[in-house]
Amino acid sequence: MATRTTPTGASAARERLLATASELFYREGIHSVGVDRIVGAAGVTRATFYRHFPSKEDLVEAYLGVEDANIRGAFEAAEASGAGPRELVGLVIDGLADDVARHHTRGCPFINAAAEYPDPSSGVRRAVGAHREWFRSELRHVLEAAGAPDPELGAAELVLARDAAMVGGYLDGWERVRPAFVASAHRAAGVPIGDDPAGESDVQD
């Protein structure tokens, strides 16, 4: 029997497993969701599961890969908007805030995964580390282009602000946390809220 595929050519069963696991992992935690639960919810056999994912940890890494790809896609969309460098900083901050509101109401999936995998040498922790390095680097590039006074420090502060906001949003409600996140993120970036993009050349060397 031929393997069913999605329009992109991916295995339909694999995509269904990954989508099911991603929802369950984020909503209920990774270790609390077993393979049997995932297989049953996805409507596939255990043999199908292990054909696509040799171990549960492989599935967890794939789940984090999806999260990573989604955030990368959001950055690419912002950069493709044609916004000027300083305007792009505001778009990125607003995009990060919107992402929490729409998709990450239970905290950061990478922090959550790291909490369940304390061994820093595990594949899961390496995936978390690689994502965070990319995220910090991407923020630094955006701030450099906007003429921020200290892009390295600004990027580090933005990462911390988002980490805190995702935890605070889960505990206190995002509508309460969002204004503080947006304000602190703009301060960290060195770009005031409502800054005029037309004046962006004034901060260039």
SULSULUR-V731604 format. One record per pair of residues at least 12 apart in sequence whose ideal C-beta (glycine too) atoms are under 10 Angstrom apart, sorted by the first residue. I is the first residue (numbers start at 1). GAP is how many residues later the second one is. If there is no record, write none. Layout:
i=I gap=GAP
i=I gap=GAP
//
This chain:
i=3 gap=45
i=3 gap=48
i=4 gap=12
i=11 gap=37
i=11 gap=40
i=11 gap=41
i=12 gap=32
i=13 gap=29
i=13 gap=30
i=13 gap=31
i=13 gap=32
i=13 gap=35
i=13 gap=36
i=13 gap=38
i=13 gap=39
i=14 gap=28
i=14 gap=30
i=14 gap=34
i=14 gap=35
i=14 gap=37
i=14 gap=38
i=14 gap=39
i=14 gap=45
i=14 gap=48
i=15 gap=27
i=15 gap=37
i=15 gap=51
i=16 gap=22
i=16 gap=25
i=16 gap=26
i=16 gap=27
i=16 gap=28
i=16 gap=32
i=17 gap=18
i=17 gap=21
i=17 gap=22
i=17 gap=24
i=17 gap=25
i=17 gap=26
i=17 gap=27
i=17 gap=31
i=17 gap=32
i=17 gap=35
i=17 gap=36
i=17 gap=42
i=17 gap=45
i=18 gap=20
i=18 gap=24
i=18 gap=34
i=18 gap=35
i=18 gap=41
i=18 gap=44
i=18 gap=45
i=18 gap=47
i=18 gap=48
i=19 gap=22
i=19 gap=23
i=19 gap=44
i=19 gap=47
i=20 gap=13
i=20 gap=17
i=20 gap=18
i=20 gap=19
i=20 gap=20
i=20 gap=21
i=20 gap=22
i=20 gap=23
i=20 gap=24
i=20 gap=39
i=21 gap=12
i=21 gap=14
i=21 gap=16
i=21 gap=17
i=21 gap=18
i=21 gap=20
i=21 gap=21
i=21 gap=28
i=21 gap=32
i=21 gap=35
i=21 gap=38
i=21 gap=39
i=21 gap=41
i=21 gap=42
i=21 gap=45
i=22 gap=37
i=22 gap=38
i=22 gap=40
i=22 gap=41
i=22 gap=42
i=22 gap=44
i=22 gap=45
i=22 gap=87
i=23 gap=15
i=23 gap=18
i=23 gap=40
i=24 gap=13
i=24 gap=14
i=24 gap=17
i=24 gap=18
i=24 gap=39
i=25 gap=13
i=25 gap=34
i=25 gap=35
i=25 gap=38
i=25 gap=39
i=25 gap=42
i=25 gap=84
i=25 gap=87
i=25 gap=88
i=25 gap=91
i=26 gap=37
i=26 gap=41
i=26 gap=77
i=26 gap=78
i=26 gap=79
i=26 gap=80
i=26 gap=81
i=26 gap=83
i=26 gap=86
i=26 gap=87
i=27 gap=78
i=27 gap=79
i=28 gap=78
i=29 gap=77
i=29 gap=83
i=29 gap=84
i=29 gap=86
i=29 gap=87
i=30 gap=26
i=30 gap=27
i=30 gap=29
i=30 gap=30
i=30 gap=33
i=30 gap=34
i=30 gap=79
i=30 gap=82
i=30 gap=83
i=30 gap=85
i=30 gap=86
i=30 gap=87
i=30 gap=94
i=31 gap=25
i=31 gap=29
i=31 gap=85
i=31 gap=86
i=32 gap=84
i=33 gap=23
i=33 gap=26
i=33 gap=27
i=34 gap=22
i=35 gap=14
i=35 gap=15
i=35 gap=18
i=35 gap=20
i=35 gap=21
i=35 gap=24
i=36 gap=13
i=38 gap=15
i=38 gap=18
i=38 gap=21
i=55 gap=68
i=57 gap=60
i=57 gap=65
i=57 gap=66
i=57 gap=67
i=57 gap=70
i=58 gap=65
i=58 gap=66
i=60 gap=53
i=60 gap=56
i=60 gap=57
i=60 gap=62
i=60 gap=63
i=60 gap=64
i=60 gap=67
i=61 gap=52
i=61 gap=61
i=61 gap=62
i=61 gap=63
i=61 gap=65
i=61 gap=66
i=61 gap=67
i=62 gap=65
i=63 gap=46
i=63 gap=50
i=63 gap=61
i=63 gap=64
i=64 gap=45
i=64 gap=46
i=64 gap=49
i=64 gap=50
i=64 gap=59
i=64 gap=60
i=64 gap=62
i=64 gap=63
i=64 gap=64
i=64 gap=66
i=64 gap=67
i=65 gap=62
i=65 gap=65
i=65 gap=66
i=66 gap=43
i=67 gap=36
i=67 gap=37
i=67 gap=41
i=67 gap=42
i=67 gap=43
i=67 gap=46
i=67 gap=60
i=67 gap=61
i=67 gap=64
i=68 gap=41
i=68 gap=42
i=68 gap=59
i=68 gap=60
i=68 gap=62
i=68 gap=63
i=68 gap=64
i=68 gap=66
i=68 gap=67
i=69 gap=62
i=70 gap=29
i=70 gap=33
i=70 gap=34
i=70 gap=39
i=71 gap=24
i=71 gap=25
i=71 gap=28
i=71 gap=32
i=71 gap=33
i=71 gap=39
i=71 gap=60
i=71 gap=63
i=71 gap=64
i=71 gap=67
i=72 gap=59
i=72 gap=62
i=72 gap=63
i=72 gap=66
i=74 gap=17
i=74 gap=18
i=74 gap=21
i=74 gap=22
i=74 gap=24
i=74 gap=25
i=74 gap=29
i=75 gap=13
i=75 gap=16
i=75 gap=17
i=75 gap=20
i=75 gap=21
i=75 gap=59
i=75 gap=60
i=75 gap=63
i=75 gap=64
i=75 gap=66
i=75 gap=67
i=76 gap=62
i=77 gap=14
i=77 gap=18
i=78 gap=12
i=78 gap=13
i=78 gap=14
i=78 gap=15
i=78 gap=16
i=78 gap=17
i=78 gap=18
i=78 gap=64
i=79 gap=12
i=79 gap=13
i=79 gap=59
i=79 gap=62
i=79 gap=63
i=79 gap=66
i=83 gap=114
i=83 gap=117
i=84 gap=61
i=84 gap=62
i=84 gap=112
i=84 gap=113
i=84 gap=114
i=84 gap=115
i=84 gap=116
i=84 gap=117
i=85 gap=57
i=85 gap=58
i=85 gap=59
i=85 gap=60
i=85 gap=61
i=85 gap=62
i=85 gap=63
i=85 gap=106
i=85 gap=112
i=85 gap=115
i=85 gap=116
i=85 gap=118
i=85 gap=119
i=86 gap=56
i=86 gap=57
i=86 gap=59
i=86 gap=60
i=86 gap=61
i=86 gap=62
i=86 gap=103
i=86 gap=104
i=86 gap=105
i=86 gap=106
i=86 gap=109
i=86 gap=110
i=86 gap=111
i=86 gap=112
i=86 gap=113
i=86 gap=114
i=86 gap=115
i=86 gap=116
i=86 gap=117
i=86 gap=118
i=87 gap=59
i=87 gap=104
i=87 gap=108
i=87 gap=109
i=87 gap=110
i=87 gap=111
i=87 gap=113
i=88 gap=54
i=88 gap=55
i=88 gap=57
i=88 gap=58
i=88 gap=103
i=88 gap=109
i=88 gap=112
i=89 gap=50
i=89 gap=53
i=89 gap=54
i=89 gap=56
i=89 gap=57
i=89 gap=58
i=89 gap=59
i=89 gap=65
i=89 gap=69
i=89 gap=96
i=89 gap=97
i=89 gap=100
i=89 gap=101
i=89 gap=102
i=89 gap=106
i=89 gap=108
i=89 gap=111
i=90 gap=56
i=90 gap=92
i=90 gap=95
i=90 gap=96
i=90 gap=99
i=90 gap=101
i=90 gap=102
i=90 gap=103
i=90 gap=104
i=90 gap=105
i=90 gap=107
i=91 gap=51
i=92 gap=46
i=92 gap=47
i=92 gap=50
i=92 gap=51
i=92 gap=54
i=92 gap=66
i=92 gap=93
i=92 gap=97
i=93 gap=46
i=93 gap=49
i=93 gap=65
i=93 gap=68
i=93 gap=69
i=93 gap=88
i=93 gap=89
i=93 gap=90
i=93 gap=91
i=93 gap=92
i=93 gap=93
i=93 gap=95
i=93 gap=96
i=93 gap=98
i=93 gap=100
i=94 gap=84
i=94 gap=88
i=94 gap=91
i=96 gap=39
i=96 gap=43
i=96 gap=62
i=96 gap=65
i=96 gap=66
i=96 gap=69
i=96 gap=70
i=96 gap=85
i=96 gap=86
i=96 gap=89
i=97 gap=65
i=97 gap=68
i=97 gap=72
i=97 gap=77
i=97 gap=80
i=97 gap=81
i=97 gap=82
i=97 gap=84
i=97 gap=85
i=97 gap=88
i=98 gap=80
i=99 gap=63
i=99 gap=67
i=100 gap=62
i=100 gap=65
i=100 gap=66
i=100 gap=68
i=100 gap=69
i=100 gap=70
i=100 gap=74
i=100 gap=77
i=100 gap=78
i=100 gap=81
i=101 gap=68
i=101 gap=73
i=101 gap=74
i=101 gap=76
i=101 gap=77
i=102 gap=72
i=104 gap=58
i=104 gap=61
i=104 gap=62
i=104 gap=65
i=104 gap=66
i=104 gap=70
i=105 gap=61
i=105 gap=64
i=105 gap=65
i=105 gap=68
i=105 gap=69
i=106 gap=60
i=106 gap=63
i=106 gap=64
i=107 gap=56
i=107 gap=58
i=107 gap=59
i=107 gap=60
i=107 gap=61
i=107 gap=62
i=107 gap=63
i=107 gap=64
i=108 gap=20
i=108 gap=24
i=108 gap=54
i=108 gap=55
i=108 gap=57
i=108 gap=58
i=108 gap=59
i=108 gap=61
i=108 gap=62
i=109 gap=19
i=109 gap=22
i=109 gap=57
i=110 gap=14
i=110 gap=15
i=110 gap=17
i=110 gap=18
i=110 gap=19
i=110 gap=21
i=110 gap=22
i=110 gap=25
i=110 gap=53
i=110 gap=56
i=111 gap=17
i=111 gap=21
i=111 gap=52
i=111 gap=55
i=111 gap=56
i=112 gap=16
i=112 gap=54
i=112 gap=58
i=113 gap=12
i=113 gap=14
i=113 gap=15
i=113 gap=18
i=114 gap=13
i=114 gap=14
i=114 gap=15
i=114 gap=18
i=132 gap=27
i=132 gap=31
i=135 gap=20
i=135 gap=23
i=135 gap=24
i=135 gap=27
i=136 gap=16
i=136 gap=19
i=136 gap=20
i=136 gap=22
i=136 gap=23
i=137 gap=15
i=137 gap=18
i=138 gap=17
i=139 gap=12
i=139 gap=13
i=139 gap=15
i=139 gap=16
i=139 gap=17
i=139 gap=18
i=139 gap=19
i=139 gap=20
i=139 gap=23
i=139 gap=46
i=139 gap=49
i=139 gap=50
i=140 gap=12
i=140 gap=13
i=140 gap=14
i=140 gap=15
i=140 gap=16
i=140 gap=18
i=140 gap=19
i=141 gap=14
i=142 gap=12
i=142 gap=13
i=142 gap=16
i=142 gap=47
i=143 gap=12
i=143 gap=14
i=143 gap=15
i=143 gap=45
i=143 gap=46
i=143 gap=47
i=143 gap=48
i=145 gap=55
i=145 gap=59
i=146 gap=43
i=146 gap=44
i=146 gap=45
i=146 gap=49
i=146 gap=51
i=146 gap=54
i=146 gap=57
i=146 gap=58
i=147 gap=43
i=147 gap=44
i=147 gap=53
i=147 gap=54
i=147 gap=55
i=147 gap=56
i=147 gap=57
i=147 gap=58
i=148 gap=40
i=148 gap=41
i=148 gap=42
i=148 gap=43
i=148 gap=55
i=149 gap=41
i=149 gap=54
i=150 gap=38
i=150 gap=40
i=151 gap=38
i=151 gap=39
i=153 gap=35
i=153 gap=37
i=154 gap=31
i=154 gap=33
i=154 gap=34
i=154 gap=35
i=154 gap=36
i=154 gap=37
i=155 gap=33
i=155 gap=34
i=156 gap=32
i=157 gap=27
i=157 gap=28
i=157 gap=30
i=157 gap=31
i=157 gap=32
i=157 gap=33
i=158 gap=26
i=158 gap=27
i=158 gap=28
i=158 gap=30
i=158 gap=31
i=159 gap=29
i=160 gap=24
i=160 gap=28
i=161 gap=19
i=161 gap=20
i=161 gap=21
i=161 gap=22
i=161 gap=23
i=161 gap=24
i=161 gap=25
i=161 gap=26
i=161 gap=27
i=161 gap=28
i=162 gap=19
i=162 gap=22
i=162 gap=23
i=162 gap=26
i=164 gap=13
i=164 gap=16
i=164 gap=17
i=164 gap=20
i=165 gap=12
i=165 gap=13
i=165 gap=15
i=165 gap=16
i=165 gap=17
i=165 gap=19
i=165 gap=20
i=166 gap=15
i=168 gap=12
i=168 gap=13
i=169 gap=12
i=190 gap=13
i=191 gap=12
//
